[in-house]
Amino acid sequence: MEESFAAPLPAAKVFNTTLVNELQVELGMEAAYVARLRDLDTQVAANPNDAALKAQLDGARFVWAQYTGAMKVLTELKGANIIKKLKSAGAPSGITWSAPSDSKGNIALKILADRD
């Protein structure tokens, strides 16, 4: 069976659906950034009056914000093209594109936690 907008999966087989066209920090690529942020957090906690360490931490946080912020901008930029392709493939006219509110894993946990 080939699933499509015209032949969707049976409802009994679906828990929650979200169409995803991912753009993310690749798994592991964030490790150096996160490690540096943790290291600087620890150093600043141990030396709260060290202005140079605080400046390094501020700089590292700025770089991380730019890195992750770029993903959000790229996600927004590709939205119109994604919608156009989906509509040409038969998607419903009310389909929308938006940046996710959280990671797939966290969204799934929130859905599960909300169930009776």
N, C-alpha and C positions, 0 to 999 in steps of 0.2 A: 504494500500500500504506500502510495506517495502522498505525504501530507502537504497541503497547500491551503491558501485562504479559501479555496473552493471546496476542499476536502479536509477539514480540520480533524485533529485527534478527537476521539470520543471523550466526552466530559468525564466519564468514570476513570479515565487514565491521566487526568490532569489535576494537579494539586493547586498550582499557581502558575501563571504564565506571564512572562515578560520577554519581549523580543529584545535581544541585546546585540549591539554592534560595538564591540569593546574597543576602548582606547584606555590603556592603563599603564602604570609603571610596571614593567615586567617583573615577575617574581624574582626576587633576589637583587634586582638592580638598585633597590632602595637601601640595601643593607649598610653600605658605607655611610650614607647620609644619617640613617637612624643611629648607627653606632657612634658617629661623631656627635650627634645631638645628645645622646645619653652620656657620653664621656664628658662633654662640656657641662651638662646639667650637674653631674656629680662633682666636677671640679669647682663650679661656682658655689654649690651648696657647702663645700668644704672651705672655700675662700670667698665669702660673700662680699668682701671689700676690694677684691681684685678687679679693677676697672678693665684691664686688658682681657681677662677671661670673660667678663660680661660682654665686652665688645665682640669677642670671637663667637660667643653664643648668639648674640643678636645677629651677627653676620650669617651664621649657620642656619638660623631660623629663617632669615630672609631668603637664602638660597633655596631651602626646602619649600618655602611658600611659592617661590617663582617656579620651581620644578613641578610641583603639584598643580599650581594654578594654570600652567601651560596646558595641562591635560584637559582642564575644564574649557578653556578657550577652543582647543581643537575639537572637542566634543560638540560644542555649539556650532562651529563652522561647518561641520559635515552634515548637520541635521537636514537641511533642505534637500541635499542630494539623496540622502537615505530615504526620506519621505517620497521623493519623486520615483525612486526605484521600486519602493514597496507598492505604491499606487499602480505603477505599470504592471506589477505582478499580481494585481487583484486585491490589494489590501482595502479594507473599508475606508470610506471617505473621512471618517472622524479620527483616523489614526494620528497620533502626535509624536513628537520627538522631544526628549528632554534629557538633561544630565541626570544620572541616578542620585538619589538622596543619600545612598550609602553603598557599601560593597555588597556583592551578591550574597556572600555568606552572612553578613549582618542582617540584610533584608530577610533572608530565609529564617534566621533565628527569631527575628521580630514577628514574622508571620506565625511561626510555630508557637511562640510564647503567647500569642493572642488567641489561640484556639482553646475551645472548651475541653 
